[in-house]
Amino acid sequence: MSEQPTDTPGDEDFLRLDSQICFALNAASRAFGSVYRVALKDLGLTYPQYLVMLVLWEDGTTPVKQLGARLRLDSGTLSPLLKRLEAAGLIRRERSTEDERSVHAVLTEAGTGLRARAAEVPRRIAAATGCDLAEIRDLQTRLNRLTTALDAAAAQV
């Protein structure tokens, strides 16, 4: 019978809250949420609304289905977000002329204009992390790799 290496925690250590990667990620996400709430207050956006606007600023008019896929949001979550952005005058939803079953999210003039004001948000968030740009890029790369691995694992279940 072989002994466990001293640098590998025993099973009981893996069941400690502070050993859970999911908890560390959730805690970081909640902390980001707090910082984003402050950074986005002047824009009148919530964090999920900000994500929608980021996609539209980047891609322009986008099918709602594609928007949901890109943001990893289901229609039950995305539809109310779009409705609130539309009520705020930042976007409008239009039926596709090619396929009336498809709805597109379209930036309004006000939505397009908000982009310039939002430019400071990533700088504020980066400063709040205490990380330099190389560390942030490395973290993004690692998180993207983690997401890909978890998606693959979930698909196998």
N, C-alpha and C positions, 0 to 999 in steps of 0.2 A: 504494500500500500504506500503510495507516494504522498508526501506532504505538499500542501499548497505553498506556492512561493510566497515569501513574506510581503511582496509588493502587491499581491492580489487580495483584495478584501474578502472575508468570508461571506457566506450567504446573508448572514444577519446584517452585515454592513451595507449590502446592496438594498436592504429594505429600510434603510434610514432615509428620511425625507431629504436631507441634504446630499444624498447620493443619487437622487433621481434627476436625470437630465431633463425630463419633462417638466419638473417643478422649476428648475433653473430657467428654462426657456419661458415658462408661463410667468414667472416672476419678472423676468426681463421684459416680456411683452407688456405686462401691466405697468411697469416703470416707464416704458416708452410711451404708453397710452397717456400717462400723467403729463409727461413733457409735451407730447403732441397737443393735448387739450389746451395747454397754455399757448403754445406756438400758433395754433390754428384759430384761437378765439377771435382775433382781429379780422380774420377772413370769414368768420361766420360758418365755418365748416367743422364737421366732426371728422375723426380720423378715417372712417370708412368712406365718407363723402370725398375727402381729400384724395384717397386712392382712386376713386372713380375719375376725379378731375385729372389726376396725373396721367391716367391712360388716355383720356380724351385729348389732353394737351399734347401728348406724344403721338397718338395715332390719328387724331381727328375723328370724324364721324365713324362710329363703331357699332356693329350689330350688338344688341343687348346680350344675345347668347354668347358671343365672343367675349364681351366685356366680363360676363359672369365667369367664363372659363379662365380668363387671364387673371382675375382677382380671386379665383377659387371660392366664389360665392354662388349659392343656389338662388333660384329665381324668387323664392320666398323672402330672402334677405335683400337681394338686389332691387327688386321692384319698389319697396318703400323708400330706399335710398334715392332712386331715380325720381320718384314722385316728389320727395322733399327738395331735391336739386332743381326740379322743374318749377316747383312752387316758388323757389327763391329766384327764379329767372336766370339760372346759370346754364341750364340745358333745356332741350325740348326733345320729345320722343316723336319719331316719324315712322310711319309704315313704309317699307321698301316699295318702290314702284315696280321692281322686278318680281318680288315675292311678297304678297300682302300679309303672309304669316310672319314675316320677319320685321322686327322693329329695330330702328337705329337710334342711338343716343347721339345728339348733335349739340355742339357748344353754341350758346348764344353769344352775342357781342359782349354781354356782361361776363359770361363764363370765360371767354377768351381774354378779356381785360384783367380778370382776377389772377391770371398766370404771373404777371409781372410782380404783383404784390406777394405771391406765394414763393417767389425765388429765394427769399431769406429763410424760409422754413428749414430746408436741408442744412443750411449753415448753423442754425440754432441747435438743431438736433445733433449734428456732428460735434459741436462744442460741448453739448451736455454729456456726451458719452465719455469725454476725457481721453478719447483715442485719437491717434493721428490718422491721416488718410490711408496709409498703408495698412494699419491695423483694421480699419473699417472695411477696406476691400478684402482683406484676408478673412475676416469674419463673415462677410457676405458670401464669399466663395465656399467656405466651410458649411454655412447654413444651407446654401443651395445644394451642395453635395449631400448633406444630411436629408434634405427634403426629397431629393431624387431617390435616395436609398430607402427612405420610409415609404414613399409612394410605391416603389417596386415590391417592398415587403408586404404592404397592404394588398396589393394586387394578387399576391400569391395565396392569400388567406381565403 
